Amino acid sequence: MSAPVRFERIDGVGVITLDNPPVNALSIALRTGVRDALSEALADDAIAAVVLTGGGRMFCAGADIKEFDTGVSNESPNLPELIELVESSPKPVVAAMHGTAMGGGCELALGCHARVAAAGMRIGLPEVTLGLVPGAGGTQRLPRVLGVQAALDVIVSGRPISAENAHAGGLVDELVGPGGDLVATAVAMAKKLAAADGPPPKTRDREERLEEARQQPGLFNDYRKSIARRARGFEAPYACIDCVEVAVTKPFEEGLAFERDTFQKLRASDQSKAQRHAFFAERQANKVRGVSPDTKELPIRKGAVLGCGTMGGGIAMCFANAGIPVTVTEGEQAALDRGMKLIQGNYAATVKKGRMSQEAMDACMALITPTLDFDSIADSDIVIEAVFENMDLKKEIFTKLDALCRPDAVLATNTSSLDVNEIAATTSRPEQVVGLHFFSPANVMKLLEIVRGDRTSPQVLATALALSKKLGKVGVVVGVCDSFAANRSLYAYSRQAGFLLEEGALPEQVDKVITDFGFPMGPFAVGDLAGVDVGYKIRQHRGRPDGRYSDIADKLYEMGRYGQKTAKGWFRYEDGRTPIPDPEVTELIIQTSKDLGIERREISDEEILQRCLYPLINEGARILEEGIVERSSDMDLIWLYGYGFPRYRGGPMFWADLLGVDHVYEVMKGFHEAHHDWLEPAPLLERLAKEGGTFGGWSAT
């Protein structure tokens, strides 16, 4: 019997325990161990039934995803074969679940003849988040026990449900409350099934829940329409619906074959490869040079935010949402009142949409303490400065913080572009200073750019990474350079969008190309949402450190077109949100081209896509080679979570590898010859292209 499985006998029942920490992943070794243990139980006349349970903190988190790219997941017994053995067992098999039963773990439980669950555990089929469908019968068995509508919700969203909801829906046969003995309850149920007449009941034979759906002929088309907006561009959600529909309309064996074929096709697709890349990229981002697993993080029990504007208020909400008390300060009562009113309004809107209870809102508001008393933040574990991008102002604030705060307090700046080392140098403890660049709106956007200064300590970095998780963020550690990794690469993207307007494109064409690619918004609609005035002020403050950019945005500002807030920017907005092309902007763009002596030309969608995204990849190559990020997948995370790069494309650097680095290099070389400005291929891009390398395979060491 294989090591990842334990087998024991309890009162005439064989108990098979999955013991493959930390998550009991269904590796080939574990699958083999379960098969062998089940064979031993079936061969023993003294064993009347079997219980399948998990060791450690959970039942099973699912398949070993690393096996997908090696072919090991297909080795016998693969998961469908193992589940077939369980379901066909002449002796009843009962699943005893705690913690989580996800993906293949849920499918394994569905193959059992009954399911017992500890209260509070979670059960789900998250394969869709990896660009897949469940591949071991999940789409065929779950509708038979939970009902088709509820099964669609679970499978297509990928979100788990609680044991309580699973019990109410029929997926779980018995709940075990706190203090109850899960395995003993499962053993008792297994003995009861063994004493019943006839063979144990198989999930595959249950038809009553399917019959409900057969009486609703429009169910599946209606469901497809209902997900159209959130699933735009994704293949897997629709494939999941197809599989569940087959469960309703075809015999079980045909449905199983259809599901498996769909799974295999999706597993080989670029979309699934991209989404699996993103999955692993998040885990890789926690591996930071100089920070070891045993680096002890500082406790964050209370925080403080300096500034209660849009950004500061959003950061305060992040702390409150995580249950961490936070103090917010302002220099004037009017500004503080405006900020708190905005926070309250954001929460109230969430309550109105049904995404939060009034009680939860009240609890969050109670955790936020507004004050004009700067000294009241002295005992905070972390202080985050969120004032305007002005170096002198930030230096002044950090000098005050250094004198006021505890020696072990983390001092963080929310700067999006300024030199963290210069800010840290104003203190006597630069090792305690770190950049925490939240993205707007801070209470919504998941990216947190953690800026490591030259002297930021490993302990502070570990604390920042741990805090990002508590706040529900994806933390990516970057080094110090002008605008860091995120905004530096964004400028390469948005600058070319501006030049395309001067050469012949219009905002609506550029935005359509970008949204057709998969972004939720194009660069000009984003500019209107963020505020044309905000962009103008940033450019005025930054100056032009690296040469010319298109002046059209500055002209919009001078015309009072600030974006959605004024109902007109790059577009006009009759309902406040929907962008409508505006002839006034078209006239401005055409006149600008004339003033610059540029003869406008027709620009293809392909050129627009390449001119916007390939310079972004090129800048990413420079950032990577300079060591500003640890690995190319960190750049991918920045764009996936900071700017809405389509997840099914994996991020700009992964997408470049799919396209072929040599192809990107050749196109960039052509752009540089034609346009010159900032389009010279990066040395790393050129080197990888000539060596046949990839960004994913490149390492600085």
Order of alpha helices (4+ residues) and beta strands (2+ residues): beta-beta-alpha-beta-alpha-beta-beta-alpha-beta-beta-alpha-alpha-beta-alpha-beta-alpha-alpha-alpha-alpha-alpha-alpha-beta-alpha-beta-alpha-alpha-beta-beta-alpha-beta-alpha-beta-beta-alpha-beta-alpha-alpha-alpha-alpha-alpha-alpha-alpha-alpha-alpha-alpha-alpha
